[in-house]
Amino acid sequence: MKNGAPLLAAIAALGSAAAAALHANPAIVGGLATIALLAIAVYAGALALALNAPSDLSEPREPCGPSGAPEPVVTRGGLFGRMWVAALGAFALAGVVPLVSLGRRPRRHGTAWTKGARLVTPEGRLLRPGDVAIGGIETVFPEGHVGSPLSATLLLRLQEGVVSLPPERAGWVQHGNVAYSKICTHAGCPVAIYRHASYQLYCPCHQSVFDVIFGARPVAGPATRPLPQLGLDLDDAGYLIARGDFADPVGPDEWWRTT
């Protein structure tokens, strides 16, 4: 057990560093680091006990060979010293784990929205531009992915011509229909309240307010980023479809996000 402790510590520390680099569950990273430290503690305790061992652990060998020169003295202490260096190396590697985690940004995955995906209600009903009344709102999903959490979208119908978007998004509104992610960019709560008189969406969790006229930009509350917009188009049958996935990452900001 004593001789295998440094090897166990090194393996566990390597596993912890790899898990951190891959952004695995923090419990896995912490568990492996704990195993590494426990192995080092066990080995250190064994070495402390060995300090009280008798001096006859060092045994010189008889001279051999034609020259009669004695061979180097082989002691267990030398082996212990090398393994202690290995244990300290594993301990140092475990300390590098946080730096490995900070050095790589987690990947943001997209949603189920794809180019040409038709908008459907939670009941699976397809939608045309006139199906939602002016001033109305409907929760929609991509066809075949009803209930997908990250794909939940708010479809709002406004008077034509009132939405003010950047030139590159000019074609993203269809007959007054505009779509934004339902997931608040502050803490991920569902944005569930719409006041057509002021053209504002409200998040009930922390009272963030978004202006749907100007790209769902935040105008009050703790949110600092607009709700991601879903570009809309029409298929040959006149149903509303997506131009692709959301223009920006869905949900709250991560620690690494700077823009």
C-alpha positions in Angstrom: 0.0 0.0 0.0 2.8 2.4 0.9 4.7 1.9 -2.3 1.6 2.1 -4.4 0.3 5.4 -2.8 2.5 7.7 -5.0 1.4 6.0 -8.1 -2.3 6.2 -7.1 -1.8 9.9 -6.3 -0.2 10.6 -9.7 -3.0 8.7 -11.5 -5.8 10.5 -9.5 -4.2 13.9 -10.0 -3.9 13.3 -13.8 -7.5 12.2 -13.9 -8.6 15.3 -12.0 -6.7 17.6 -14.4 -8.1 15.9 -17.4 -11.6 16.1 -16.0 -11.2 19.8 -15.3 -9.9 20.3 -18.9 -13.0 18.6 -20.3 -15.3 20.5 -17.9 -16.7 17.3 -16.4 -18.9 17.3 -13.4 -17.2 19.2 -10.5 -17.8 16.3 -8.2 -15.6 14.1 -10.4 -12.8 16.7 -10.4 -13.0 17.2 -6.7 -13.3 13.5 -6.0 -10.2 12.6 -8.0 -8.2 15.4 -6.4 -9.3 14.2 -2.9 -8.1 10.7 -3.7 -4.7 12.1 -4.8 -4.3 14.1 -1.6 -5.4 11.1 0.6 -2.8 8.9 -1.2 -0.1 11.4 -0.5 -1.2 11.6 3.2 -1.1 7.8 3.5 2.4 7.7 2.0 3.6 10.6 4.2 2.3 8.8 7.3 4.1 5.6 6.2 7.4 7.5 5.8 7.0 9.1 9.2 6.7 5.6 10.7 9.7 4.4 8.8 11.9 7.1 10.5 11.9 5.0 13.6 13.2 1.9 11.8 16.6 0.4 12.8 19.7 1.4 10.9 20.2 -2.1 9.4 17.9 -1.2 6.6 21.1 -0.1 4.7 23.1 -3.1 3.8 26.4 -2.8 1.8 27.2 -5.6 -0.5 30.4 -7.6 -0.7 33.0 -6.5 -3.2 32.7 -8.2 -6.6 34.2 -8.0 -10.0 37.8 -8.3 -11.2 38.9 -5.0 -9.9 37.6 -5.7 -6.4 35.9 -2.4 -6.2 32.8 -2.4 -4.1 29.4 -1.8 -5.7 27.4 1.3 -4.7 25.4 0.9 -1.5 21.8 0.1 -2.2 19.4 1.4 0.4 15.6 1.5 0.8 15.9 5.1 1.7 16.9 5.9 -1.9 13.9 4.2 -3.3 11.7 5.9 -0.7 13.2 9.3 -1.7 12.4 8.8 -5.4 8.8 7.8 -4.7 8.4 10.8 -2.3 9.5 13.0 -5.2 6.8 11.3 -7.4 4.2 12.0 -4.7 5.2 15.6 -4.4 5.0 15.9 -8.2 1.4 14.5 -8.1 0.6 17.0 -5.4 1.9 19.9 -7.5 -0.1 18.6 -10.5 -3.3 18.6 -8.4 -2.6 22.2 -7.7 -2.5 23.0 -11.4 -6.0 21.7 -11.9 -7.8 25.1 -11.3 -5.4 26.7 -13.8 -6.3 24.0 -16.4 -10.0 24.7 -15.8 -9.6 28.4 -16.2 -7.5 28.0 -19.3 -10.3 26.6 -21.4 -13.7 28.0 -22.0 -16.7 25.7 -22.0 -18.5 25.2 -25.2 -22.0 26.6 -25.6 -24.3 24.2 -27.4 -27.0 25.4 -29.7 -30.7 24.6 -29.5 -33.0 22.4 -31.6 -33.8 25.2 -34.0 -32.4 24.7 -37.5 -32.9 26.3 -40.8 -36.4 25.5 -42.1 -37.8 24.2 -38.8 -41.5 24.9 -38.6 -42.9 26.7 -35.6 -45.4 24.7 -33.6 -47.4 25.3 -30.4 -47.0 23.1 -27.4 -49.9 21.1 -28.8 -48.0 20.6 -32.1 -50.1 23.0 -34.2 -48.4 24.7 -37.1 -48.6 28.5 -37.3 -49.2 30.9 -40.2 -48.5 34.7 -39.8 -52.1 35.5 -39.1 -52.8 32.8 -36.5 -51.7 35.0 -33.6 -53.7 38.2 -33.1 -52.0 41.5 -33.1 -50.9 42.1 -29.5 -50.9 38.3 -28.8 -48.2 36.0 -27.8 -47.6 32.3 -28.2 -44.9 29.9 -26.9 -43.5 27.9 -29.8 -41.0 25.1 -30.4 -39.3 23.6 -33.5 -41.5 20.9 -35.0 -40.5 17.5 -33.6 -38.9 19.1 -30.5 -41.9 20.2 -28.4 -40.8 20.7 -24.8 -37.1 21.2 -25.6 -36.0 23.5 -22.7 -33.5 25.6 -24.6 -35.7 25.9 -27.7 -38.7 27.5 -25.9 -39.5 30.6 -27.9 -42.0 33.5 -27.6 -43.8 34.4 -30.8 -45.3 37.9 -30.7 -47.4 39.6 -33.3 -47.1 43.4 -33.5 -48.3 46.0 -35.9 -46.3 45.8 -39.1 -43.5 48.3 -39.3 -43.1 49.0 -35.6 -40.1 46.7 -35.0 -36.7 48.5 -35.2 -33.9 46.0 -35.9 -30.4 46.3 -37.4 -30.2 46.1 -41.2 -28.9 42.6 -41.1 -32.0 41.4 -39.3 -34.5 43.4 -41.4 -36.0 40.2 -42.9 -36.4 38.4 -39.6 -39.9 39.7 -39.0 -42.8 38.2 -40.9 -46.1 40.2 -41.2 -45.5 41.7 -37.7 -44.4 38.3 -36.2 -41.2 38.4 -34.2 -39.6 35.7 -32.1 -37.3 35.8 -29.1 -36.0 33.2 -26.7 -38.2 32.6 -23.7 -35.2 32.0 -21.4 -34.1 35.1 -19.5 -30.5 36.1 -20.0 -30.1 37.0 -16.3 -30.8 33.7 -14.4 -32.5 31.5 -17.0 -36.1 31.9 -15.7 -38.9 31.8 -18.3 -40.0 35.2 -19.5 -43.8 34.9 -19.2 -45.4 38.3 -19.1 -46.0 40.6 -22.1 -47.6 44.0 -22.1 -48.5 45.0 -25.6 -49.3 48.6 -24.6 -45.6 49.2 -23.8 -44.2 46.5 -26.1 -42.3 45.0 -23.1 -41.6 41.5 -21.9 -41.2 40.8 -18.2 -39.3 38.1 -16.3 -41.3 37.3 -13.1 -38.2 36.0 -11.2 -36.1 39.2 -10.9 -38.2 41.7 -12.8 -36.0 42.1 -15.9 -37.8 44.0 -18.6 -37.1 43.7 -22.4 -38.2 46.0 -25.2 -39.5 43.9 -28.1 -39.5 46.8 -30.5 -35.7 47.2 -30.3 -34.6 43.6 -30.4 -35.7 42.6 -26.9 -32.9 44.7 -25.3 -33.1 45.0 -21.5 -34.5 48.3 -20.2 -34.9 47.5 -16.5 -33.8 44.9 -14.0 -30.6 42.9 -13.6 -30.4 41.4 -17.1 -27.7 43.0 -19.2 -28.1 41.2 -22.5 -31.0 41.1 -24.9 -33.1 38.0 -25.4 -31.7 36.1 -28.4 -33.8 36.6 -31.5 -35.0 33.8 -33.8 -35.1 34.8 -37.4 -38.4 34.0 -39.1 -39.3 33.1 -42.7 -42.2 31.4 -44.6 -42.2 28.0 -46.3 -44.0 27.3 -49.6 -47.2 26.4 -47.7 -47.2 29.8 -45.9 -46.2 28.4 -42.4 -43.7 30.2 -40.2 -40.3 28.6 -40.2 -36.9 29.5 -38.6 -34.0 30.9 -40.6 -31.7 28.9 -38.3 -30.7 28.8 -34.7 -30.8 31.8 -32.4 -28.5 34.6 -33.3 -26.9 34.6 -29.8 -26.3 32.1 -27.0 -29.5 31.2 -25.1 -29.8 31.6 -21.3 -27.7 33.4 -18.7 -24.2 34.6 -19.2 -21.3 32.4 -18.1 -18.3 33.4 -16.1 -16.1 33.4 -19.3 -18.3 35.5 -21.5 -16.9 39.0 -22.1 -19.2 40.2 -24.9 
